[in-house]
């Protein structure tokens, strides 16, 4: 039997407490809440495809916390990564669902989180990224620049 979560666009379970996807529809948020997730992090922006302006109300009505970190597709920043990584670190004991429009922003940020904060080796961190996409030039440059900044610390 297929889990309702597996029907969500670009669904990717990372661990027992962390899952990622593209934009869930309202019914899919019900399945996310039913699966025990207590925090939803949205990395999409109002200009993203399938943006739901009432997502925060919907998520909170289902008993989950909602946090938006809108990451500009064309201009991801170090601050975006740090906000995201800090939020994951602060909520490591909770079941967290992270999404954007197509799971591309998310997979890039998860890759960086695994490399920088969790010290995963390249091959392990990259496997989650590559299940979703091969980063375009903007995102590959952002990933490389962020890794270089943290390598100097």
N, C-alpha and C positions, 0 to 999 in steps of 0.2 A: 504494500500500500504506500502511495506517495504522500509525503507530508505536504500540507498546504504551503509551507515555507518554500519548498522546492519549486513552486509555481511562480514565485516572485522573480521578476526580471533580474538576471545576472546574480542570483543568490549564490553566496559563497560562505559556507561556514568556516571560520578560522579556528575556533576552539569551542569548548562547551559554553564559554561566557561571551564570545564575540562572534558576530555574524555581519556580513555586508551584503549590499544589493544595490540595484538600480532603484528607481522611484516606486515604492509600493502604492497600490491603490487603497482606497478606504477599507475594503473588506480584508485586504492583506494585513493591514495594521491590526485588525482584530486577531488574526492568526498569530502575529508577532507577540501581542499581549498575552494570548492564551499559552504561548510557548514559554512564558515566564520572563520575557525581556522587560526590564524596568526603566531603561534609558534609550531614547532614540536620538541619534546625532545626525543632522542633515547638513551635508556639505554643499548642496546645490544652491543656486541663486534664483531670484525671481525670474530671471531670463532663461533659466534651464527648461528643457523640454519636460512636459508633464508636471510642472510646478503646481503645488497645491497651496494656495494662500491660507487655507484654514487648517493646514496640517498640525500646527501646534495645538489648536483646540481639539481636534480629533484625537491626537495622541494622548493629551492630558485627560480627555473624557474616558479613555480606556485605562486610566490609572498609571500611565507611564510618564516619566519626565521627558521633556523635549528641549533640545539645545540645537540652535542653528549656528553654524560657522560657515557663512557663505564664502566660498572660494571661487574667485574669478577664474574661469577656464583658461583665459589667455594670460593671466598674470598671477599664478600662485606665489605666495610669499613665505618667507621664513616664519613670520608671525603666524600665518595660517597653520603651519606645521606645529609650531610650539603650542598654540592654543589647543590644537587637536590632541597632541601627545600628552599635554598636561591633563586634559579632560579624561583621556583613557587611563592615565596613571592614577588619577584621583578616584576613579570608579572601577578599579581592578577587581573588586569583590562583587560587582553587579553583572547581570547579563545585559550586554550592550549591543544594540543594533545600529550600524552606521550605513547611511545610504547617501547617494547623490542621484543624478539623473540616470546614469548608466553603469555605475560602479567604477568609473574610470578615475575620477578624482580620489575616491575612497581608496582604491587599490594602490594608487601612487603614495598616498599618505600612510597607508598600512605598511607598505614596503619600507618607507623611511622610518616609521616607528619601530619596526622589527630590527632594522639595521642599527639605528642610533640608540634607542632606549632599551631594547632587549638583547642587543649584541648578537643577533642571528647572523650566521655566515651568509654570504651572497646567495648561494644556491637555494638555501631554505627560504630566505626572504623573497627571492624573485619568483618562486613557484606560485605564490598567491597572486602576484602582479600579472604574471604571464597567463594565468587562467582567464583573465579578463581582457587584456590587451597588451600590445607592444606600445609603450609610450611614444607620443609624437615628439617632434623636436622641442617644443616648448616645455613639455613635462620632463623629457629626458634631461634637458639642460637644467631645469629646476632641481631634479633629483641629484644630478652630479654636483651642482653648486652647493646644495644643502649638505651632502655627504662630505664635501671638502671642508666646509665651515666647521663641521663637528669633528673632523679628523685632526684639525689643528688644536683642539682643546686638550 
